[in-house]
Amino acid sequence: MAPEPVIAQKSPIKTAVEAGKSYWWCTCGQSSKQPLCDGSHKAAGEFKPMEYKAEKDGDVFFCGCKHSSKAPMCDGTHKGL
């Protein structure tokens, strides 16, 4: 059975991104730099960050609850948690 991630927050996390740049989304929920990885997963077991490569400059909404079916983007799953 896969470990459950910590719910970092029950809302999306608005983040400014730059086209062509990679961002590493935290999957464990323990990063102090939400929504991005700070290496905390190394102590959390089987988790690994997920790469998001920005296609254009602007704001995106990363999942804060770590349960989105459209990870790393928010899909509204937090509303039911």
Rosetta constraint file for C-alpha pairs under 8 A:
AtomPair CA 2 CA 46 HARMONIC 7.77 0.50
AtomPair CA 3 CA 45 HARMONIC 7.84 0.50
AtomPair CA 3 CA 46 HARMONIC 7.27 0.50
AtomPair CA 4 CA 28 HARMONIC 7.81 0.50
AtomPair CA 5 CA 27 HARMONIC 6.74 0.50
AtomPair CA 5 CA 28 HARMONIC 4.59 0.50
AtomPair CA 5 CA 29 HARMONIC 5.59 0.50
AtomPair CA 5 CA 66 HARMONIC 6.39 0.50
AtomPair CA 5 CA 67 HARMONIC 7.93 0.50
AtomPair CA 6 CA 28 HARMONIC 6.03 0.50
AtomPair CA 6 CA 29 HARMONIC 4.54 0.50
AtomPair CA 6 CA 30 HARMONIC 6.38 0.50
AtomPair CA 6 CA 65 HARMONIC 7.58 0.50
AtomPair CA 6 CA 66 HARMONIC 7.34 0.50
AtomPair CA 7 CA 29 HARMONIC 5.74 0.50
AtomPair CA 7 CA 64 HARMONIC 6.93 0.50
AtomPair CA 7 CA 65 HARMONIC 4.49 0.50
AtomPair CA 7 CA 66 HARMONIC 6.11 0.50
AtomPair CA 8 CA 29 HARMONIC 5.04 0.50
AtomPair CA 8 CA 30 HARMONIC 6.95 0.50
AtomPair CA 8 CA 34 HARMONIC 7.49 0.50
AtomPair CA 8 CA 64 HARMONIC 5.59 0.50
AtomPair CA 8 CA 65 HARMONIC 5.57 0.50
AtomPair CA 8 CA 66 HARMONIC 7.37 0.50
AtomPair CA 9 CA 64 HARMONIC 5.03 0.50
AtomPair CA 9 CA 65 HARMONIC 5.30 0.50
AtomPair CA 10 CA 64 HARMONIC 6.10 0.50
AtomPair CA 10 CA 65 HARMONIC 5.28 0.50
AtomPair CA 10 CA 78 HARMONIC 5.03 0.50
AtomPair CA 10 CA 79 HARMONIC 7.18 0.50
AtomPair CA 10 CA 81 HARMONIC 7.66 0.50
AtomPair CA 11 CA 63 HARMONIC 7.23 0.50
AtomPair CA 11 CA 64 HARMONIC 5.67 0.50
AtomPair CA 11 CA 65 HARMONIC 6.82 0.50
AtomPair CA 11 CA 76 HARMONIC 7.93 0.50
AtomPair CA 11 CA 78 HARMONIC 6.20 0.50
AtomPair CA 11 CA 79 HARMONIC 7.90 0.50
AtomPair CA 12 CA 61 HARMONIC 5.50 0.50
AtomPair CA 12 CA 62 HARMONIC 5.60 0.50
AtomPair CA 12 CA 63 HARMONIC 4.96 0.50
AtomPair CA 12 CA 64 HARMONIC 5.04 0.50
AtomPair CA 12 CA 65 HARMONIC 7.67 0.50
AtomPair CA 12 CA 74 HARMONIC 5.73 0.50
AtomPair CA 13 CA 34 HARMONIC 7.87 0.50
AtomPair CA 13 CA 35 HARMONIC 6.51 0.50
AtomPair CA 13 CA 61 HARMONIC 5.27 0.50
AtomPair CA 13 CA 62 HARMONIC 5.12 0.50
AtomPair CA 13 CA 63 HARMONIC 6.36 0.50
AtomPair CA 13 CA 64 HARMONIC 5.86 0.50
AtomPair CA 14 CA 59 HARMONIC 6.35 0.50
AtomPair CA 14 CA 60 HARMONIC 5.71 0.50
AtomPair CA 14 CA 61 HARMONIC 4.53 0.50
AtomPair CA 14 CA 62 HARMONIC 6.46 0.50
AtomPair CA 15 CA 59 HARMONIC 5.37 0.50
AtomPair CA 15 CA 60 HARMONIC 5.44 0.50
AtomPair CA 15 CA 61 HARMONIC 6.24 0.50
AtomPair CA 15 CA 62 HARMONIC 7.16 0.50
AtomPair CA 16 CA 57 HARMONIC 7.51 0.50
AtomPair CA 16 CA 58 HARMONIC 5.47 0.50
AtomPair CA 16 CA 59 HARMONIC 4.32 0.50
AtomPair CA 16 CA 60 HARMONIC 6.43 0.50
AtomPair CA 17 CA 21 HARMONIC 7.47 0.50
AtomPair CA 17 CA 54 HARMONIC 6.36 0.50
AtomPair CA 17 CA 56 HARMONIC 7.61 0.50
AtomPair CA 17 CA 57 HARMONIC 5.57 0.50
AtomPair CA 17 CA 58 HARMONIC 5.53 0.50
AtomPair CA 17 CA 59 HARMONIC 6.02 0.50
AtomPair CA 17 CA 60 HARMONIC 7.08 0.50
AtomPair CA 18 CA 54 HARMONIC 6.16 0.50
AtomPair CA 18 CA 55 HARMONIC 7.87 0.50
AtomPair CA 18 CA 56 HARMONIC 6.20 0.50
AtomPair CA 18 CA 57 HARMONIC 4.34 0.50
AtomPair CA 18 CA 58 HARMONIC 6.71 0.50
AtomPair CA 19 CA 53 HARMONIC 7.72 0.50
AtomPair CA 19 CA 54 HARMONIC 4.88 0.50
AtomPair CA 19 CA 55 HARMONIC 4.95 0.50
AtomPair CA 19 CA 56 HARMONIC 4.02 0.50
AtomPair CA 19 CA 57 HARMONIC 4.81 0.50
AtomPair CA 20 CA 53 HARMONIC 6.20 0.50
AtomPair CA 20 CA 54 HARMONIC 5.40 0.50
AtomPair CA 20 CA 55 HARMONIC 5.93 0.50
AtomPair CA 20 CA 56 HARMONIC 7.14 0.50
AtomPair CA 21 CA 53 HARMONIC 5.70 0.50
AtomPair CA 21 CA 54 HARMONIC 5.72 0.50
AtomPair CA 22 CA 51 HARMONIC 6.39 0.50
AtomPair CA 22 CA 52 HARMONIC 5.59 0.50
AtomPair CA 22 CA 53 HARMONIC 4.30 0.50
AtomPair CA 22 CA 54 HARMONIC 6.42 0.50
AtomPair CA 23 CA 36 HARMONIC 7.08 0.50
AtomPair CA 23 CA 51 HARMONIC 5.72 0.50
AtomPair CA 23 CA 52 HARMONIC 5.08 0.50
AtomPair CA 23 CA 53 HARMONIC 6.19 0.50
AtomPair CA 23 CA 54 HARMONIC 7.73 0.50
AtomPair CA 24 CA 36 HARMONIC 5.56 0.50
AtomPair CA 24 CA 37 HARMONIC 5.77 0.50
AtomPair CA 24 CA 49 HARMONIC 5.60 0.50
AtomPair CA 24 CA 50 HARMONIC 5.38 0.50
AtomPair CA 24 CA 51 HARMONIC 4.59 0.50
AtomPair CA 24 CA 52 HARMONIC 6.14 0.50
AtomPair CA 25 CA 35 HARMONIC 5.85 0.50
AtomPair CA 25 CA 36 HARMONIC 4.44 0.50
AtomPair CA 25 CA 37 HARMONIC 5.60 0.50
AtomPair CA 25 CA 49 HARMONIC 5.43 0.50
AtomPair CA 25 CA 50 HARMONIC 5.08 0.50
AtomPair CA 25 CA 51 HARMONIC 6.22 0.50
AtomPair CA 25 CA 52 HARMONIC 6.95 0.50
AtomPair CA 25 CA 62 HARMONIC 7.78 0.50
AtomPair CA 25 CA 72 HARMONIC 6.42 0.50
AtomPair CA 26 CA 30 HARMONIC 7.68 0.50
AtomPair CA 26 CA 31 HARMONIC 6.49 0.50
AtomPair CA 26 CA 34 HARMONIC 6.94 0.50
AtomPair CA 26 CA 35 HARMONIC 5.85 0.50
AtomPair CA 26 CA 36 HARMONIC 4.93 0.50
AtomPair CA 26 CA 37 HARMONIC 4.33 0.50
AtomPair CA 26 CA 38 HARMONIC 7.69 0.50
AtomPair CA 26 CA 41 HARMONIC 7.94 0.50
AtomPair CA 26 CA 48 HARMONIC 7.61 0.50
AtomPair CA 26 CA 49 HARMONIC 5.05 0.50
AtomPair CA 26 CA 50 HARMONIC 6.78 0.50
AtomPair CA 27 CA 37 HARMONIC 7.81 0.50
AtomPair CA 27 CA 41 HARMONIC 7.82 0.50
AtomPair CA 27 CA 47 HARMONIC 6.31 0.50
AtomPair CA 27 CA 48 HARMONIC 6.47 0.50
AtomPair CA 27 CA 49 HARMONIC 5.53 0.50
AtomPair CA 27 CA 50 HARMONIC 6.83 0.50
AtomPair CA 27 CA 66 HARMONIC 6.07 0.50
AtomPair CA 28 CA 40 HARMONIC 7.77 0.50
AtomPair CA 28 CA 41 HARMONIC 5.82 0.50
AtomPair CA 28 CA 44 HARMONIC 6.94 0.50
AtomPair CA 28 CA 47 HARMONIC 5.76 0.50
AtomPair CA 28 CA 48 HARMONIC 7.58 0.50
AtomPair CA 28 CA 49 HARMONIC 7.92 0.50
AtomPair CA 28 CA 66 HARMONIC 7.32 0.50
AtomPair CA 29 CA 34 HARMONIC 7.71 0.50
AtomPair CA 29 CA 64 HARMONIC 7.84 0.50
AtomPair CA 29 CA 65 HARMONIC 7.55 0.50
AtomPair CA 29 CA 66 HARMONIC 6.52 0.50
AtomPair CA 30 CA 40 HARMONIC 5.92 0.50
AtomPair CA 30 CA 41 HARMONIC 7.03 0.50
AtomPair CA 31 CA 35 HARMONIC 7.52 0.50
AtomPair CA 31 CA 36 HARMONIC 7.00 0.50
AtomPair CA 31 CA 37 HARMONIC 5.63 0.50
AtomPair CA 31 CA 38 HARMONIC 5.32 0.50
AtomPair CA 31 CA 39 HARMONIC 7.01 0.50
AtomPair CA 31 CA 40 HARMONIC 5.45 0.50
AtomPair CA 31 CA 41 HARMONIC 7.62 0.50
AtomPair CA 32 CA 38 HARMONIC 6.71 0.50
AtomPair CA 33 CA 37 HARMONIC 6.49 0.50
AtomPair CA 33 CA 38 HARMONIC 6.13 0.50
AtomPair CA 34 CA 64 HARMONIC 7.66 0.50
AtomPair CA 35 CA 62 HARMONIC 6.53 0.50
AtomPair CA 35 CA 63 HARMONIC 7.42 0.50
AtomPair CA 35 CA 64 HARMONIC 6.47 0.50
AtomPair CA 37 CA 41 HARMONIC 7.98 0.50
AtomPair CA 37 CA 49 HARMONIC 6.22 0.50
AtomPair CA 40 CA 44 HARMONIC 6.77 0.50
AtomPair CA 41 CA 45 HARMONIC 6.57 0.50
AtomPair CA 41 CA 46 HARMONIC 7.64 0.50
AtomPair CA 41 CA 47 HARMONIC 5.53 0.50
AtomPair CA 41 CA 48 HARMONIC 6.40 0.50
AtomPair CA 41 CA 49 HARMONIC 7.79 0.50
AtomPair CA 42 CA 47 HARMONIC 7.48 0.50
AtomPair CA 50 CA 72 HARMONIC 7.14 0.50
AtomPair CA 52 CA 72 HARMONIC 7.22 0.50
AtomPair CA 60 CA 73 HARMONIC 7.68 0.50
AtomPair CA 61 CA 73 HARMONIC 5.85 0.50
AtomPair CA 61 CA 74 HARMONIC 6.00 0.50
AtomPair CA 62 CA 71 HARMONIC 7.75 0.50
AtomPair CA 62 CA 72 HARMONIC 5.64 0.50
AtomPair CA 62 CA 73 HARMONIC 4.38 0.50
AtomPair CA 62 CA 74 HARMONIC 5.35 0.50
AtomPair CA 63 CA 67 HARMONIC 7.54 0.50
AtomPair CA 63 CA 68 HARMONIC 6.34 0.50
AtomPair CA 63 CA 71 HARMONIC 6.67 0.50
AtomPair CA 63 CA 72 HARMONIC 5.77 0.50
AtomPair CA 63 CA 73 HARMONIC 5.02 0.50
AtomPair CA 63 CA 74 HARMONIC 4.03 0.50
AtomPair CA 63 CA 75 HARMONIC 7.40 0.50
AtomPair CA 64 CA 74 HARMONIC 7.31 0.50
AtomPair CA 64 CA 78 HARMONIC 7.90 0.50
AtomPair CA 65 CA 77 HARMONIC 7.78 0.50
AtomPair CA 65 CA 78 HARMONIC 5.80 0.50
AtomPair CA 66 CA 71 HARMONIC 7.62 0.50
AtomPair CA 66 CA 72 HARMONIC 7.95 0.50
AtomPair CA 67 CA 71 HARMONIC 7.65 0.50
AtomPair CA 67 CA 77 HARMONIC 6.55 0.50
AtomPair CA 67 CA 78 HARMONIC 7.39 0.50
AtomPair CA 68 CA 72 HARMONIC 7.21 0.50
AtomPair CA 68 CA 73 HARMONIC 7.05 0.50
AtomPair CA 68 CA 74 HARMONIC 5.82 0.50
AtomPair CA 68 CA 75 HARMONIC 5.59 0.50
AtomPair CA 68 CA 76 HARMONIC 7.22 0.50
AtomPair CA 68 CA 77 HARMONIC 5.64 0.50
AtomPair CA 68 CA 78 HARMONIC 7.76 0.50
AtomPair CA 69 CA 75 HARMONIC 6.78 0.50
AtomPair CA 69 CA 77 HARMONIC 7.83 0.50
AtomPair CA 70 CA 74 HARMONIC 6.63 0.50
AtomPair CA 70 CA 75 HARMONIC 6.05 0.50
AtomPair CA 71 CA 75 HARMONIC 7.99 0.50
AtomPair CA 77 CA 81 HARMONIC 7.05 0.50
